[in-house]
Structures are given as structure tokens and as C-alpha cells.
Amino acid sequence: MKKVSLLAQAFLVAILLVGCQFSEDLHINEDGTGKISFNFDGSEIMQMGGDKITEGKEEVIDSTLVFKEFLEEKKDSISKLPKEEQEKLKKLESFKMHMLMNPQSKEMKFDLYSEFKKVEELGDVFNSFKTASTIGNQKKTGPAGDPLAGSKGEDPTEVIYSYGENKFKRITKILDRDKLKMSMDSLEQMKMFLASSKYKINYHFPKKIKKISSEKAMFSQDGKSFTLEVGFLEYMEDPTVLDVEVELEK
């Protein structure tokens, strides 16, 4: 547990040190099943200030947190939480998070991933990543050692995915605009560090793309995938900038 906690703390420190790059990768099969992963690569941060993150420790950390096991372990505590908080944790059940930190090779990577039977099962992966990272951090540092301490509070947004009849949609619902503004305000002092940060989505489909709603999307050579990248601060201010509608060839 100590390794997971250390690595989660490193992620939080990394955001404060320098701009970060986030990517969301989605693969959809013909039958609608698929897999999704949310990736954070902090190798550049390790190059610039890895000693501050690892505090001189040379230990290589390579851990995988299985949330289904974690939620089972904490089910008694979870049952006492408000319903909305239980639902937030429930969204992590199918996920695993692989965390790597290697001071020697200057690597720091986080990968939250899951397989799904229907794309509609997915929620806001970025919110899930924040919850997952906070839980890892709270395993040792939370109030009274409570790893669920960081899961409290509702998310201001919800992402809804849909796929069927050769059409795909990624739509963001703003649930609480005041809370969304508070999230943006909390980043005010870090704007200088986050100015170069990017949020990228990479989506892969079983058929060629006929058309897409975003003019900024970049297509792959085979025409079955696209990449859309925006500034992280732009995304935090208006999460709908990554909303897309895609029509596939029949």
C-alpha cells in the first residue's frame, strides 16, 4: 500500500511542478464492446525535477491497483457513505490502475483502464481518474487513515457515450456550473504551470469514419481513428470542447 500511496502523491505533486499531458484512448469493436484507458505520462516532469518528487528515493515503483478488490475490502465502510458517494466509487469497480515510477530511467506513468460490454457503461473517465488517484493517496495520508476520504463530493460534469447504427457520440452534461467554476478558480495560481498542458482523446472504430462534428479532429491513415487535442485549461473551463459526433461508413 505504501508504494501506491507514494506514487499517487507524486502525481499530485507533478501537477504543481509543470504542465502535464493527459490522454483518453477508446477502442470500440464491431459488436460495441471495447476498452478505454486514461493515461498520464510524467516522464518530462521526472527529467525536470524527479528528485523533488521522489525525495531522493531510488526505489522503482511498479504497482497495479485493482479497484474491484479495493471496493470489496472496504465494502462495510462504503455502505455507510451517502448514496451519491457510493455511486461515485461504484464507477471504479471495473477499473485497474497501473502506476510506474523509475528514478533511474526518469519514467513516471499512470494508466487507468477497463474493458466494457457497452460503451454506454462508461462515465467521465477524467473524473474517475481523479477519484482513483485521490484514493491511492489517501490510503496512508487521509484523515484517520481513511482511504475513502478523497472520494467525497459530487462531480460537476458527466460524460455520456453512445454507439449504434454506425453512429458514435461523446456528450458532456454540466451538472453544476457553480462547482465547475470553483474547480477552475482553484487552478488560478497554477495557470502559468498548466498553460502548456494538453488533453487529448484518441478514438478507434471498427469502420472508416464518414464524417465528424469537430473541425479540429485529425484522422489516422486508415480512416478508422481520430485524435482531438485541446488545452487542459480550455477543457477545465468548458468540458464540452471535447464533445464529438461521429458517423461511420456502412
C-alpha positions in Angstrom: 0.0 0.0 0.0 2.9 2.3 0.7 4.1 2.2 -2.9 0.6 3.1 -4.2 0.3 6.0 -1.8 3.8 7.3 -2.8 3.0 7.2 -6.5 -0.4 8.9 -6.1 1.3 11.7 -4.1 3.9 12.0 -6.9 1.1 12.5 -9.4 -0.4 15.3 -7.4 3.0 17.0 -6.9 3.6 16.7 -10.6 0.6 18.8 -11.5 2.1 21.6 -9.3 5.5 21.4 -10.8 4.9 21.7 -14.6 2.3 21.4 -17.3 1.0 17.8 -17.7 -0.3 15.8 -20.7 -3.4 13.7 -20.4 -4.9 11.3 -23.0 -8.0 9.3 -23.2 -7.9 6.2 -25.5 -11.1 4.5 -26.6 -11.3 1.3 -28.8 -14.7 0.2 -29.9 -15.3 -3.2 -31.6 -17.9 -4.1 -34.2 -20.3 -5.5 -31.5 -20.0 -2.5 -29.3 -17.6 -4.0 -26.8 -14.2 -2.4 -26.2 -11.7 -0.9 -23.9 -10.8 2.5 -22.5 -7.7 3.9 -20.8 -6.8 7.2 -19.3 -3.1 7.9 -19.5 -0.8 10.3 -17.8 2.9 10.4 -18.8 5.0 12.5 -16.4 8.4 11.4 -17.8 9.1 15.1 -18.7 8.5 16.0 -15.1 10.9 13.4 -13.9 13.5 14.8 -16.3 13.0 18.3 -14.9 12.6 17.7 -11.2 12.3 14.0 -10.4 14.4 14.4 -7.2 11.8 16.7 -5.7 9.1 14.1 -6.4 10.9 11.0 -5.2 12.7 12.9 -2.3 15.9 11.2 -3.1 14.5 7.6 -3.1 15.9 5.4 -5.8 13.3 2.7 -5.4 11.5 1.6 -8.6 7.7 1.6 -8.0 5.6 -0.6 -10.3 2.1 -1.2 -8.9 -1.3 -2.1 -10.1 -4.4 -1.2 -8.0 -7.4 -3.4 -8.7 -10.5 -1.4 -7.7 -12.9 -4.3 -7.5 -10.7 -5.8 -4.8 -10.3 -2.5 -3.0 -14.1 -1.9 -3.0 -14.7 -5.4 -1.7 -12.2 -4.8 1.1 -13.9 -1.5 2.1 -17.5 -2.5 1.5 -18.5 -2.1 5.1 -17.2 1.5 5.2 -18.6 2.2 1.7 -22.1 1.1 2.8 -22.1 3.9 5.4 -21.4 6.6 2.9 -24.2 8.7 1.3 -25.8 7.2 -1.8 -24.1 9.6 -4.3 -20.7 8.8 -2.9 -21.3 5.1 -3.1 -22.3 5.5 -6.8 -19.1 7.5 -7.5 -17.0 4.7 -6.1 -19.0 2.1 -7.9 -17.9 3.6 -11.2 -14.4 2.5 -10.4 -15.3 -1.2 -10.0 -14.3 -2.4 -13.4 -11.0 -0.3 -13.5 -7.4 -1.1 -12.7 -4.7 1.5 -12.4 -1.1 0.7 -13.3 1.5 3.1 -11.8 5.1 3.2 -12.7 7.9 5.4 -11.3 11.5 4.7 -12.1 14.0 7.4 -10.9 16.8 5.7 -12.9 15.1 5.8 -16.3 13.2 9.0 -15.4 9.8 7.4 -16.1 6.5 8.3 -14.4 3.4 6.8 -15.9 -0.2 6.3 -14.8 -2.7 4.2 -16.7 -6.3 3.8 -15.6 -8.0 1.2 -17.8 -11.1 -1.0 -18.2 -12.9 -3.2 -20.7 -16.6 -2.7 -21.3 -19.5 -4.6 -22.9 -21.3 -1.4 -24.0 -19.8 2.0 -24.4 -22.9 3.4 -22.6 -21.5 1.9 -19.4 -18.7 4.4 -19.3 -18.8 7.7 -17.4 -16.5 10.6 -17.1 -13.0 9.0 -17.3 -11.2 12.1 -16.2 -13.3 12.3 -13.0 -12.7 8.6 -12.4 -9.0 9.2 -12.7 -9.1 12.0 -10.2 -11.0 9.8 -7.8 -8.7 6.8 -8.3 -5.6 8.9 -7.7 -7.0 10.5 -4.6 -7.9 7.1 -3.2 -4.4 5.9 -3.7 -3.1 9.0 -2.0 -5.5 8.7 1.0 -4.5 5.1 1.7 -1.9 6.5 4.0 -2.5 10.2 4.3 -6.3 10.6 4.7 -8.0 11.6 7.9 -7.7 8.8 10.4 -6.1 6.7 7.6 -9.4 6.6 5.7 -8.7 5.9 2.0 -12.3 6.9 1.2 -11.8 10.5 2.4 -10.9 11.8 -1.0 -14.0 10.3 -2.7 -16.4 12.8 -1.2 -18.3 15.4 -3.2 -20.2 15.2 -6.5 -18.5 15.8 -9.8 -19.7 18.9 -11.7 -19.8 17.1 -15.1 -20.9 13.8 -16.6 -19.8 12.4 -19.9 -22.2 10.2 -21.8 -21.0 7.9 -24.6 -23.3 6.1 -27.1 -22.7 3.8 -30.1 -25.1 2.2 -32.5 -26.3 2.2 -36.1 -22.9 3.4 -37.3 -23.0 6.5 -35.1 -21.0 7.4 -32.0 -21.5 10.3 -29.6 -19.5 11.8 -26.7 -21.6 14.3 -24.9 -20.8 16.2 -21.7 -23.5 17.3 -19.3 -22.8 20.2 -17.0 -24.4 19.1 -13.7 -23.2 22.0 -11.5 -21.9 25.2 -13.2 -21.0 26.8 -9.9 -18.9 23.8 -8.9 -17.3 23.8 -12.3 -16.3 27.4 -11.9 -14.9 26.7 -8.4 -12.8 24.0 -9.9 -11.4 26.5 -12.5 -10.9 29.1 -9.8 -8.9 26.6 -7.7 -6.4 26.4 -10.6 -5.9 30.2 -10.8 -2.5 30.1 -9.1 -1.3 27.2 -11.3 -2.3 28.7 -14.7 1.3 29.6 -15.5 2.3 25.9 -15.0 -0.7 24.4 -16.7 -0.7 26.8 -19.8 1.2 24.2 -21.9 -0.9 21.2 -20.7 -2.9 19.3 -23.2 -5.9 17.0 -23.0 -6.1 14.6 -26.0 -8.7 12.0 -27.0 -7.7 9.1 -29.3 -10.8 7.1 -30.5 -10.6 4.0 -32.7 -13.6 2.4 -34.5 -14.2 -0.8 -36.4 -15.2 1.1 -39.6 -13.9 4.1 -41.5 -15.2 7.5 -40.4 -17.6 9.1 -42.8 -17.8 12.5 -41.0 -17.2 14.0 -37.6 -18.6 17.1 -35.9 -15.2 18.6 -34.9 -13.2 20.5 -37.5 -10.0 20.1 -35.3 -10.0 16.3 -35.4 -7.0 14.6 -37.0 -7.6 11.3 -38.8 -5.4 8.3 -38.9 -4.1 6.9 -42.2 -6.7 4.1 -42.3 -9.5 6.5 -41.6 -10.8 4.4 -38.7 -9.4 6.6 -35.9 -9.2 10.3 -34.9 -7.3 12.4 -32.5 -8.6 15.6 -30.9 -6.4 17.8 -28.7 -7.3 20.9 -26.7 -5.6 22.9 -23.9 -6.1 21.5 -20.5 -7.2 24.8 -19.1 -9.6 25.2 -22.0 -11.1 21.8 -21.2 -11.4 22.6 -17.5 -13.2 25.8 -18.3 -15.5 24.2 -20.8 -15.5 20.4 -20.9 -17.9 20.3 -23.9 -14.9 21.3 -26.2 -14.2 17.5 -26.5 -17.8 16.6 -27.4 -18.0 14.8 -30.8 -20.5 13.1 -33.0 -19.1 10.6 -35.5 -20.8 8.9 -38.4 -19.1 5.7 -39.7 -19.3 4.2 -43.2 -21.8 1.3 -43.6 
